[in-house]
Amino acid sequence: MTDKENVPKKRILDGLENSSPEEWKEAWRKAQAQEERRDAWLRERINNGPKPGQ
């Protein structure tokens, strides 16, 4: 993964240095869900957007 791909996850995980394992697990789950929503949105946009040369 590149640094750009890690940004949303990093933002969510920042500030968890002294957190419990359960808090880490929940934050990681939220970060993964956010990435999945973003990826789905991008795929939808790419697949349904204007086609070049039309």
ABEGO torsion letter per residue (X at the ends): XBAAAAAAAAAAABGAAABBAAAAAAAAAAAAAAAAAAAAAAAAAAAABBBBGX
